Each structure stands twice: as structure tokens, then as C-alpha cells.
Amino acid sequence: MIKYSLYTLICASLLAMVLCSCQISNPSGQEGVSREPKELETFYPSDITQVDSIEIMSGSDGMKKTQL
């Protein structure tokens, strides 16, 4: 009887681990991020002529692109 209880406990634990790992997560809090083009003033409302460079991070791989 103990053998079957242990087997059931192990199966239930494995099932719970698989189900927990299959959750859809929202990485780095990007909830509601829109892929629509936006005006530059929404990101930098100050004088744009004072900007030396712009860094853009791509969404999927996190690589930075710098424009001088």
C-alpha cells in the first residue's frame, strides 16, 4: 500500500511541475506593449537636437542597436 502511495505522490509531483512550467509568462513586465509606430516626442519630450545617440533594444533577442 505504501508503494502505491509513493508512486501516486511522485506522479502528482511530476504532473504539477510540468503544468507549472507550461505557464505563459510575460517577460520583464511588457504587458500591453504596442507594436504601433509612435512619435519620438512620446519617448523624449525635451529638445531632440541635444541628443548624441539613440539606443534601440530589439524585443525578441535583447540586442542593442545604437545610432550615432
mmCIF file of the N, C-alpha and C atoms, coordinates in Angstrom:
data_MODEL
# 
_entry.id   MODEL 
# 
loop_
_atom_site.group_PDB 
_atom_site.id 
_atom_site.type_symbol 
_atom_site.label_atom_id 
_atom_site.label_alt_id 
_atom_site.label_comp_id 
_atom_site.label_asym_id 
_atom_site.label_entity_id 
_atom_site.label_seq_id 
_atom_site.pdbx_PDB_ins_code 
_atom_site.Cartn_x 
_atom_site.Cartn_y 
_atom_site.Cartn_z 
_atom_site.occupancy 
_atom_site.B_iso_or_equiv 
_atom_site.pdbx_formal_charge 
_atom_site.auth_seq_id 
_atom_site.auth_comp_id 
_atom_site.auth_asym_id 
_atom_site.auth_atom_id 
_atom_site.pdbx_PDB_model_num 
ATOM 1   N N  . MET A 1 1  ? 0.821  -1.197 0.000   1.00 0.00 ? 1  MET A N  1 
ATOM 2   C CA . MET A 1 1  ? 0.000  0.000  0.000   1.00 0.00 ? 1  MET A CA 1 
ATOM 3   C C  . MET A 1 1  ? 0.862  1.257  0.000   1.00 0.00 ? 1  MET A C  1 
ATOM 4   N N  . ILE A 1 2  ? 1.960  1.239  0.748   1.00 0.00 ? 2  ILE A N  1 
ATOM 5   C CA . ILE A 1 2  ? 2.855  2.392  0.803   1.00 0.00 ? 2  ILE A CA 1 
ATOM 6   C C  . ILE A 1 2  ? 3.512  2.609  -0.559  1.00 0.00 ? 2  ILE A C  1 
ATOM 7   N N  . LYS A 1 3  ? 3.763  1.497  -1.256  1.00 0.00 ? 3  LYS A N  1 
ATOM 8   C CA . LYS A 1 3  ? 4.400  1.577  -2.574  1.00 0.00 ? 3  LYS A CA 1 
ATOM 9   C C  . LYS A 1 3  ? 3.521  2.361  -3.544  1.00 0.00 ? 3  LYS A C  1 
ATOM 10  N N  . TYR A 1 4  ? 2.205  2.104  -3.528  1.00 0.00 ? 4  TYR A N  1 
ATOM 11  C CA . TYR A 1 4  ? 1.292  2.796  -4.431  1.00 0.00 ? 4  TYR A CA 1 
ATOM 12  C C  . TYR A 1 4  ? 1.114  4.258  -4.036  1.00 0.00 ? 4  TYR A C  1 
ATOM 13  N N  . SER A 1 5  ? 1.120  4.539  -2.750  1.00 0.00 ? 5  SER A N  1 
ATOM 14  C CA . SER A 1 5  ? 1.010  5.925  -2.288  1.00 0.00 ? 5  SER A CA 1 
ATOM 15  C C  . SER A 1 5  ? 2.230  6.735  -2.714  1.00 0.00 ? 5  SER A C  1 
ATOM 16  N N  . LEU A 1 6  ? 3.402  6.144  -2.596  1.00 0.00 ? 6  LEU A N  1 
ATOM 17  C CA . LEU A 1 6  ? 4.624  6.822  -3.021  1.00 0.00 ? 6  LEU A CA 1 
ATOM 18  C C  . LEU A 1 6  ? 4.618  7.041  -4.530  1.00 0.00 ? 6  LEU A C  1 
ATOM 19  N N  . TYR A 1 7  ? 4.182  6.054  -5.284  1.00 0.00 ? 7  TYR A N  1 
ATOM 20  C CA . TYR A 1 7  ? 4.087  6.166  -6.734  1.00 0.00 ? 7  TYR A CA 1 
ATOM 21  C C  . TYR A 1 7  ? 3.113  7.283  -7.125  1.00 0.00 ? 7  TYR A C  1 
ATOM 22  N N  . THR A 1 8  ? 1.973  7.343  -6.462  1.00 0.00 ? 8  THR A N  1 
ATOM 23  C CA . THR A 1 8  ? 0.971  8.373  -6.733  1.00 0.00 ? 8  THR A CA 1 
ATOM 24  C C  . THR A 1 8  ? 1.517  9.757  -6.394  1.00 0.00 ? 8  THR A C  1 
ATOM 25  N N  . LEU A 1 9  ? 2.228  9.880  -5.293  1.00 0.00 ? 9  LEU A N  1 
ATOM 26  C CA . LEU A 1 9  ? 2.820  11.154 -4.887  1.00 0.00 ? 9  LEU A CA 1 
ATOM 27  C C  . LEU A 1 9  ? 3.869  11.627 -5.896  1.00 0.00 ? 9  LEU A C  1 
ATOM 28  N N  . ILE A 1 10 ? 4.700  10.718 -6.368  1.00 0.00 ? 10 ILE A N  1 
ATOM 29  C CA . ILE A 1 10 ? 5.719  11.070 -7.361  1.00 0.00 ? 10 ILE A CA 1 
ATOM 30  C C  . ILE A 1 10 ? 5.066  11.499 -8.664  1.00 0.00 ? 10 ILE A C  1 
ATOM 31  N N  . CYS A 1 11 ? 4.055  10.768 -9.121  1.00 0.00 ? 11 CYS A N  1 
ATOM 32  C CA . CYS A 1 11 ? 3.355  11.129 -10.360 1.00 0.00 ? 11 CYS A CA 1 
ATOM 33  C C  . CYS A 1 11 ? 2.657  12.485 -10.238 1.00 0.00 ? 11 CYS A C  1 
ATOM 34  N N  . ALA A 1 12 ? 2.031  12.731 -9.106  1.00 0.00 ? 12 ALA A N  1 
ATOM 35  C CA . ALA A 1 12 ? 1.351  14.009 -8.894  1.00 0.00 ? 12 ALA A CA 1 
ATOM 36  C C  . ALA A 1 12 ? 2.354  15.156 -8.860  1.00 0.00 ? 12 ALA A C  1 
ATOM 37  N N  . SER A 1 13 ? 3.520  14.938 -8.247  1.00 0.00 ? 13 SER A N  1 
ATOM 38  C CA . SER A 1 13 ? 4.554  15.977 -8.199  1.00 0.00 ? 13 SER A CA 1 
ATOM 39  C C  . SER A 1 13 ? 5.090  16.282 -9.596  1.00 0.00 ? 13 SER A C  1 
ATOM 40  N N  . LEU A 1 14 ? 5.340  15.243 -10.372 1.00 0.00 ? 14 LEU A N  1 
ATOM 41  C CA . LEU A 1 14 ? 5.828  15.448 -11.742 1.00 0.00 ? 14 LEU A CA 1 
ATOM 42  C C  . LEU A 1 14 ? 4.791  16.168 -12.593 1.00 0.00 ? 14 LEU A C  1 
ATOM 43  N N  . LEU A 1 15 ? 3.540  15.800 -12.447 1.00 0.00 ? 15 LEU A N  1 
ATOM 44  C CA . LEU A 1 15 ? 2.472  16.454 -13.191 1.00 0.00 ? 15 LEU A CA 1 
ATOM 45  C C  . LEU A 1 15 ? 2.372  17.932 -12.810 1.00 0.00 ? 15 LEU A C  1 
ATOM 46  N N  . ALA A 1 16 ? 2.462  18.220 -11.516 1.00 0.00 ? 16 ALA A N  1 
ATOM 47  C CA . ALA A 1 16 ? 2.405  19.611 -11.057 1.00 0.00 ? 16 ALA A CA 1 
ATOM 48  C C  . ALA A 1 16 ? 3.582  20.408 -11.598 1.00 0.00 ? 16 ALA A C  1 
ATOM 49  N N  . MET A 1 17 ? 4.777  19.818 -11.633 1.00 0.00 ? 17 MET A N  1 
ATOM 50  C CA . MET A 1 17 ? 5.948  20.524 -12.166 1.00 0.00 ? 17 MET A CA 1 
ATOM 51  C C  . MET A 1 17 ? 5.796  20.797 -13.657 1.00 0.00 ? 17 MET A C  1 
ATOM 52  N N  . VAL A 1 18 ? 5.274  19.850 -14.404 1.00 0.00 ? 18 VAL A N  1 
ATOM 53  C CA . VAL A 1 18 ? 5.071  20.046 -15.843 1.00 0.00 ? 18 VAL A CA 1 
ATOM 54  C C  . VAL A 1 18 ? 4.041  21.141 -16.091 1.00 0.00 ? 18 VAL A C  1 
ATOM 55  N N  . LEU A 1 19 ? 2.952  21.119 -15.353 1.00 0.00 ? 19 LEU A N  1 
ATOM 56  C CA . LEU A 1 19 ? 1.910  22.129 -15.538 1.00 0.00 ? 19 LEU A CA 1 
ATOM 57  C C  . LEU A 1 19 ? 2.394  23.519 -15.138 1.00 0.00 ? 19 LEU A C  1 
ATOM 58  N N  . CYS A 1 20 ? 3.217  23.618 -14.124 1.00 0.00 ? 20 CYS A N  1 
ATOM 59  C CA . CYS A 1 20 ? 3.754  24.920 -13.710 1.00 0.00 ? 20 CYS A CA 1 
ATOM 60  C C  . CYS A 1 20 ? 4.740  25.463 -14.734 1.00 0.00 ? 20 CYS A C  1 
ATOM 61  N N  . SER A 1 21 ? 5.477  24.587 -15.382 1.00 0.00 ? 21 SER A N  1 
ATOM 62  C CA . SER A 1 21 ? 6.461  25.045 -16.350 1.00 0.00 ? 21 SER A CA 1 
ATOM 63  C C  . SER A 1 21 ? 5.819  25.427 -17.680 1.00 0.00 ? 21 SER A C  1 
ATOM 64  N N  . CYS A 1 22 ? 4.587  25.058 -17.903 1.00 0.00 ? 22 CYS A N  1 
ATOM 65  C CA . CYS A 1 22 ? 3.906  25.372 -19.159 1.00 0.00 ? 22 CYS A CA 1 
ATOM 66  C C  . CYS A 1 22 ? 3.115  26.671 -19.103 1.00 0.00 ? 22 CYS A C  1 
ATOM 67  N N  . GLN A 1 23 ? 3.243  27.425 -18.026 1.00 0.00 ? 23 GLN A N  1 
ATOM 68  C CA . GLN A 1 23 ? 2.519  28.679 -17.911 1.00 0.00 ? 23 GLN A CA 1 
ATOM 69  C C  . GLN A 1 23 ? 3.085  29.692 -18.881 1.00 0.00 ? 23 GLN A C  1 
ATOM 70  N N  . ILE A 1 24 ? 2.208  30.539 -19.401 1.00 0.00 ? 24 ILE A N  1 
ATOM 71  C CA . ILE A 1 24 ? 2.640  31.636 -20.257 1.00 0.00 ? 24 ILE A CA 1 
ATOM 72  C C  . ILE A 1 24 ? 3.034  32.778 -19.347 1.00 0.00 ? 24 ILE A C  1 
ATOM 73  N N  . SER A 1 25 ? 4.266  33.219 -19.481 1.00 0.00 ? 25 SER A N  1 
ATOM 74  C CA . SER A 1 25 ? 4.732  34.315 -18.641 1.00 0.00 ? 25 SER A CA 1 
ATOM 75  C C  . SER A 1 25 ? 4.948  35.549 -19.501 1.00 0.00 ? 25 SER A C  1 
ATOM 76  N N  . ASN A 1 26 ? 4.915  36.687 -18.858 1.00 0.00 ? 26 ASN A N  1 
ATOM 77  C CA . ASN A 1 26 ? 5.112  37.956 -19.530 1.00 0.00 ? 26 ASN A CA 1 
ATOM 78  C C  . ASN A 1 26 ? 6.479  38.490 -19.118 1.00 0.00 ? 26 ASN A C  1 
ATOM 79  N N  . PRO A 1 27 ? 7.519  38.279 -19.964 1.00 0.00 ? 27 PRO A N  1 
ATOM 80  C CA . PRO A 1 27 ? 8.859  38.655 -19.557 1.00 0.00 ? 27 PRO A CA 1 
ATOM 81  C C  . PRO A 1 27 ? 9.035  40.153 -19.378 1.00 0.00 ? 27 PRO A C  1 
ATOM 82  N N  . SER A 1 28 ? 9.738  40.505 -18.324 1.00 0.00 ? 28 SER A N  1 
ATOM 83  C CA . SER A 1 28 ? 10.152 41.874 -17.992 1.00 0.00 ? 28 SER A CA 1 
ATOM 84  C C  . SER A 1 28 ? 9.011  42.875 -18.003 1.00 0.00 ? 28 SER A C  1 
ATOM 85  N N  . GLY A 1 29 ? 7.822  42.439 -17.650 1.00 0.00 ? 29 GLY A N  1 
ATOM 86  C CA . GLY A 1 29 ? 6.704  43.368 -17.468 1.00 0.00 ? 29 GLY A CA 1 
ATOM 87  C C  . GLY A 1 29 ? 6.281  44.101 -18.717 1.00 0.00 ? 29 GLY A C  1 
ATOM 88  N N  . GLN A 1 30 ? 6.295  43.451 -19.860 1.00 0.00 ? 30 GLN A N  1 
ATOM 89  C CA . GLN A 1 30 ? 5.922  44.105 -21.106 1.00 0.00 ? 30 GLN A CA 1 
ATOM 90  C C  . GLN A 1 30 ? 4.441  43.935 -21.392 1.00 0.00 ? 30 GLN A C  1 
ATOM 91  N N  . GLU A 1 31 ? 3.649  44.011 -20.362 1.00 0.00 ? 31 GLU A N  1 
ATOM 92  C CA . GLU A 1 31 ? 2.218  43.852 -20.524 1.00 0.00 ? 31 GLU A CA 1 
ATOM 93  C C  . GLU A 1 31 ? 1.644  45.046 -21.268 1.00 0.00 ? 31 GLU A C  1 
ATOM 94  N N  . GLY A 1 32 ? 0.921  44.799 -22.316 1.00 0.00 ? 32 GLY A N  1 
ATOM 95  C CA . GLY A 1 32 ? 0.278  45.874 -23.061 1.00 0.00 ? 32 GLY A CA 1 
ATOM 96  C C  . GLY A 1 32 ? 1.212  46.647 -23.971 1.00 0.00 ? 32 GLY A C  1 
ATOM 97  N N  . VAL A 1 33 ? 2.349  46.086 -24.332 1.00 0.00 ? 33 VAL A N  1 
ATOM 98  C CA . VAL A 1 33 ? 3.272  46.783 -25.232 1.00 0.00 ? 33 VAL A CA 1 
ATOM 99  C C  . VAL A 1 33 ? 2.691  46.747 -26.631 1.00 0.00 ? 33 VAL A C  1 
ATOM 100 N N  . SER A 1 34 ? 2.601  47.904 -27.233 1.00 0.00 ? 34 SER A N  1 
ATOM 101 C CA . SER A 1 34 ? 2.029  48.018 -28.566 1.00 0.00 ? 34 SER A CA 1 
ATOM 102 C C  . SER A 1 34 ? 3.127  48.008 -29.612 1.00 0.00 ? 34 SER A C  1 
ATOM 103 N N  . ARG A 1 35 ? 2.847  47.401 -30.747 1.00 0.00 ? 35 ARG A N  1 
ATOM 104 C CA . ARG A 1 35 ? 3.807  47.383 -31.848 1.00 0.00 ? 35 ARG A CA 1 
ATOM 105 C C  . ARG A 1 35 ? 3.499  48.479 -32.873 1.00 0.00 ? 35 ARG A C  1 
ATOM 106 N N  . GLU A 1 36 ? 2.665  49.403 -32.478 1.00 0.00 ? 36 GLU A N  1 
ATOM 107 C CA . GLU A 1 36 ? 2.319  50.524 -33.346 1.00 0.00 ? 36 GLU A CA 1 
ATOM 108 C C  . GLU A 1 36 ? 3.455  51.540 -33.350 1.00 0.00 ? 36 GLU A C  1 
ATOM 109 N N  . PRO A 1 37 ? 3.707  52.191 -34.484 1.00 0.00 ? 37 PRO A N  1 
ATOM 110 C CA . PRO A 1 37 ? 4.720  53.253 -34.509 1.00 0.00 ? 37 PRO A CA 1 
ATOM 111 C C  . PRO A 1 37 ? 4.287  54.414 -33.610 1.00 0.00 ? 37 PRO A C  1 
ATOM 112 N N  . LYS A 1 38 ? 5.267  55.011 -32.935 1.00 0.00 ? 38 LYS A N  1 
ATOM 113 C CA . LYS A 1 38 ? 4.992  56.128 -32.043 1.00 0.00 ? 38 LYS A CA 1 
ATOM 114 C C  . LYS A 1 38 ? 5.894  57.299 -32.409 1.00 0.00 ? 38 LYS A C  1 
ATOM 115 N N  . GLU A 1 39 ? 5.426  58.470 -32.101 1.00 0.00 ? 39 GLU A N  1 
ATOM 116 C CA . GLU A 1 39 ? 6.220  59.671 -32.329 1.00 0.00 ? 39 GLU A CA 1 
ATOM 117 C C  . GLU A 1 39 ? 7.380  59.703 -31.334 1.00 0.00 ? 39 GLU A C  1 
ATOM 118 N N  . LEU A 1 40 ? 8.504  60.251 -31.739 1.00 0.00 ? 40 LEU A N  1 
ATOM 119 C CA . LEU A 1 40 ? 9.678  60.333 -30.886 1.00 0.00 ? 40 LEU A CA 1 
ATOM 120 C C  . LEU A 1 40 ? 9.416  61.178 -29.645 1.00 0.00 ? 40 LEU A C  1 
ATOM 121 N N  . GLU A 1 41 ? 8.544  62.149 -29.756 1.00 0.00 ? 41 GLU A N  1 
ATOM 122 C CA . GLU A 1 41 ? 8.252  63.026 -28.622 1.00 0.00 ? 41 GLU A CA 1 
ATOM 123 C C  . GLU A 1 41 ? 7.613  62.267 -27.454 1.00 0.00 ? 41 GLU A C  1 
ATOM 124 N N  . THR A 1 42 ? 7.001  61.123 -27.717 1.00 0.00 ? 42 THR A N  1 
ATOM 125 C CA . THR A 1 42 ? 6.422  60.351 -26.623 1.00 0.00 ? 42 THR A CA 1 
ATOM 126 C C  . THR A 1 42 ? 7.503  59.738 -25.746 1.00 0.00 ? 42 THR A C  1 
ATOM 127 N N  . PHE A 1 43 ? 8.687  59.493 -26.298 1.00 0.00 ? 43 PHE A N  1 
ATOM 128 C CA . PHE A 1 43 ? 9.783  58.915 -25.539 1.00 0.00 ? 43 PHE A CA 1 
ATOM 129 C C  . PHE A 1 43 ? 10.749 59.973 -25.011 1.00 0.00 ? 43 PHE A C  1 
ATOM 130 N N  . TYR A 1 44 ? 10.915 61.060 -25.761 1.00 0.00 ? 44 TYR A N  1 
ATOM 131 C CA . TYR A 1 44 ? 11.855 62.111 -25.376 1.00 0.00 ? 44 TYR A CA 1 
ATOM 132 C C  . TYR A 1 44 ? 11.205 63.460 -25.643 1.00 0.00 ? 44 TYR A C  1 
ATOM 133 N N  . PRO A 1 45 ? 10.491 64.002 -24.657 1.00 0.00 ? 45 PRO A N  1 
ATOM 134 C CA . PRO A 1 45 ? 9.748  65.243 -24.876 1.00 0.00 ? 45 PRO A CA 1 
ATOM 135 C C  . PRO A 1 45 ? 10.617 66.498 -24.885 1.00 0.00 ? 45 PRO A C  1 
ATOM 136 N N  . SER A 1 46 ? 11.902 66.385 -24.510 1.00 0.00 ? 46 SER A N  1 
ATOM 137 C CA . SER A 1 46 ? 12.780 67.560 -24.473 1.00 0.00 ? 46 SER A CA 1 
ATOM 138 C C  . SER A 1 46 ? 13.308 67.890 -25.867 1.00 0.00 ? 46 SER A C  1 
ATOM 139 N N  . ASP A 1 47 ? 14.308 68.762 -25.917 1.00 0.00 ? 47 ASP A N  1 
ATOM 140 C CA . ASP A 1 47 ? 14.885 69.213 -27.185 1.00 0.00 ? 47 ASP A CA 1 
ATOM 141 C C  . ASP A 1 47 ? 15.689 68.090 -27.833 1.00 0.00 ? 47 ASP A C  1 
ATOM 142 N N  . ILE A 1 48 ? 15.225 67.568 -28.956 1.00 0.00 ? 48 ILE A N  1 
ATOM 143 C CA . ILE A 1 48 ? 15.857 66.434 -29.624 1.00 0.00 ? 48 ILE A CA 1 
ATOM 144 C C  . ILE A 1 48 ? 17.217 66.809 -30.228 1.00 0.00 ? 48 ILE A C  1 
ATOM 145 N N  . THR A 1 49 ? 17.469 68.085 -30.446 1.00 0.00 ? 49 THR A N  1 
ATOM 146 C CA . THR A 1 49 ? 18.758 68.493 -31.025 1.00 0.00 ? 49 THR A CA 1 
ATOM 147 C C  . THR A 1 49 ? 19.904 68.315 -30.032 1.00 0.00 ? 49 THR A C  1 
ATOM 148 N N  . GLN A 1 50 ? 19.613 68.092 -28.767 1.00 0.00 ? 50 GLN A N  1 
ATOM 149 C CA . GLN A 1 50 ? 20.639 67.886 -27.751 1.00 0.00 ? 50 GLN A CA 1 
ATOM 150 C C  . GLN A 1 50 ? 21.020 66.404 -27.582 1.00 0.00 ? 50 GLN A C  1 
ATOM 151 N N  . VAL A 1 51 ? 20.423 65.522 -28.365 1.00 0.00 ? 51 VAL A N  1 
ATOM 152 C CA . VAL A 1 51 ? 20.675 64.076 -28.254 1.00 0.00 ? 51 VAL A CA 1 
ATOM 153 C C  . VAL A 1 51 ? 21.905 63.704 -29.053 1.00 0.00 ? 51 VAL A C  1 
ATOM 154 N N  . ASP A 1 52 ? 22.829 62.938 -28.424 1.00 0.00 ? 52 ASP A N  1 
ATOM 155 C CA . ASP A 1 52 ? 24.051 62.484 -29.094 1.00 0.00 ? 52 ASP A CA 1 
ATOM 156 C C  . ASP A 1 52 ? 23.858 61.141 -29.799 1.00 0.00 ? 52 ASP A C  1 
ATOM 157 N N  . SER A 1 53 ? 23.113 60.233 -29.166 1.00 0.00 ? 53 SER A N  1 
ATOM 158 C CA . SER A 1 53 ? 22.907 58.909 -29.758 1.00 0.00 ? 53 SER A CA 1 
ATOM 159 C C  . SER A 1 53 ? 21.583 58.339 -29.278 1.00 0.00 ? 53 SER A C  1 
ATOM 160 N N  . ILE A 1 54 ? 21.107 57.332 -29.999 1.00 0.00 ? 54 ILE A N  1 
ATOM 161 C CA . ILE A 1 54 ? 19.861 56.655 -29.655 1.00 0.00 ? 54 ILE A CA 1 
ATOM 162 C C  . ILE A 1 54 ? 20.145 55.167 -29.610 1.00 0.00 ? 54 ILE A C  1 
ATOM 163 N N  . GLU A 1 55 ? 19.723 54.503 -28.517 1.00 0.00 ? 55 GLU A N  1 
ATOM 164 C CA . GLU A 1 55 ? 19.849 53.055 -28.398 1.00 0.00 ? 55 GLU A CA 1 
ATOM 165 C C  . GLU A 1 55 ? 18.470 52.433 -28.495 1.00 0.00 ? 55 GLU A C  1 
ATOM 166 N N  . ILE A 1 56 ? 18.342 51.450 -29.361 1.00 0.00 ? 56 ILE A N  1 
ATOM 167 C CA . ILE A 1 56 ? 17.077 50.742 -29.540 1.00 0.00 ? 56 ILE A CA 1 
ATOM 168 C C  . ILE A 1 56 ? 17.325 49.286 -29.202 1.00 0.00 ? 56 ILE A C  1 
ATOM 169 N N  . MET A 1 57 ? 16.523 48.746 -28.295 1.00 0.00 ? 57 MET A N  1 
ATOM 170 C CA . MET A 1 57 ? 16.639 47.333 -27.953 1.00 0.00 ? 57 MET A CA 1 
ATOM 171 C C  . MET A 1 57 ? 15.579 46.555 -28.719 1.00 0.00 ? 57 MET A C  1 
ATOM 172 N N  . SER A 1 58 ? 16.020 45.502 -29.405 1.00 0.00 ? 58 SER A N  1 
ATOM 173 C CA . SER A 1 58 ? 15.057 44.675 -30.115 1.00 0.00 ? 58 SER A CA 1 
ATOM 174 C C  . SER A 1 58 ? 14.301 43.831 -29.107 1.00 0.00 ? 58 SER A C  1 
ATOM 175 N N  . GLY A 1 59 ? 13.045 43.558 -29.393 1.00 0.00 ? 59 GLY A N  1 
ATOM 176 C CA . GLY A 1 59 ? 12.173 42.893 -28.435 1.00 0.00 ? 59 GLY A CA 1 
ATOM 177 C C  . GLY A 1 59 ? 12.476 41.428 -28.210 1.00 0.00 ? 59 GLY A C  1 
ATOM 178 N N  . SER A 1 60 ? 12.861 40.686 -29.228 1.00 0.00 ? 60 SER A N  1 
ATOM 179 C CA . SER A 1 60 ? 12.957 39.244 -29.060 1.00 0.00 ? 60 SER A CA 1 
ATOM 180 C C  . SER A 1 60 ? 14.306 38.780 -28.505 1.00 0.00 ? 60 SER A C  1 
ATOM 181 N N  . ASP A 1 61 ? 15.390 39.382 -28.953 1.00 0.00 ? 61 ASP A N  1 
ATOM 182 C CA . ASP A 1 61 ? 16.689 38.882 -28.500 1.00 0.00 ? 61 ASP A CA 1 
ATOM 183 C C  . ASP A 1 61 ? 17.424 39.840 -27.567 1.00 0.00 ? 61 ASP A C  1 
ATOM 184 N N  . GLY A 1 62 ? 16.920 41.047 -27.353 1.00 0.00 ? 62 GLY A N  1 
ATOM 185 C CA . GLY A 1 62 ? 17.516 41.979 -26.413 1.00 0.00 ? 62 GLY A CA 1 
ATOM 186 C C  . GLY A 1 62 ? 18.777 42.653 -26.883 1.00 0.00 ? 62 GLY A C  1 
ATOM 187 N N  . MET A 1 63 ? 19.122 42.507 -28.161 1.00 0.00 ? 63 MET A N  1 
ATOM 188 C CA . MET A 1 63 ? 20.320 43.152 -28.686 1.00 0.00 ? 63 MET A CA 1 
ATOM 189 C C  . MET A 1 63 ? 20.086 44.659 -28.818 1.00 0.00 ? 63 MET A C  1 
ATOM 190 N N  . LYS A 1 64 ? 21.131 45.414 -28.518 1.00 0.00 ? 64 LYS A N  1 
ATOM 191 C CA . LYS A 1 64 ? 21.044 46.860 -28.621 1.00 0.00 ? 64 LYS A CA 1 
ATOM 192 C C  . LYS A 1 64 ? 21.559 47.322 -29.975 1.00 0.00 ? 64 LYS A C  1 
ATOM 193 N N  . LYS A 1 65 ? 20.864 48.283 -30.543 1.00 0.00 ? 65 LYS A N  1 
ATOM 194 C CA . LYS A 1 65 ? 21.291 48.908 -31.789 1.00 0.00 ? 65 LYS A CA 1 
ATOM 195 C C  . LYS A 1 65 ? 21.502 50.387 -31.476 1.00 0.00 ? 65 LYS A C  1 
ATOM 196 N N  . THR A 1 66 ? 22.678 50.903 -31.780 1.00 0.00 ? 66 THR A N  1 
ATOM 197 C CA . THR A 1 66 ? 22.994 52.301 -31.460 1.00 0.00 ? 66 THR A CA 1 
ATOM 198 C C  . THR A 1 66 ? 23.157 53.081 -32.744 1.00 0.00 ? 66 THR A C  1 
ATOM 199 N N  . GLN A 1 67 ? 22.512 54.231 -32.787 1.00 0.00 ? 67 GLN A N  1 
ATOM 200 C CA . GLN A 1 67 ? 22.638 55.139 -33.919 1.00 0.00 ? 67 GLN A CA 1 
ATOM 201 C C  . GLN A 1 67 ? 23.268 56.428 -33.405 1.00 0.00 ? 67 GLN A C  1 
ATOM 202 N N  . LEU A 1 68 ? 24.412 56.773 -33.940 1.00 0.00 ? 68 LEU A N  1 
ATOM 203 C CA . LEU A 1 68 ? 25.113 57.992 -33.527 1.00 0.00 ? 68 LEU A CA 1 
ATOM 204 C C  . LEU A 1 68 ? 24.752 59.154 -34.421 1.00 0.00 ? 68 LEU A C  1 
# 
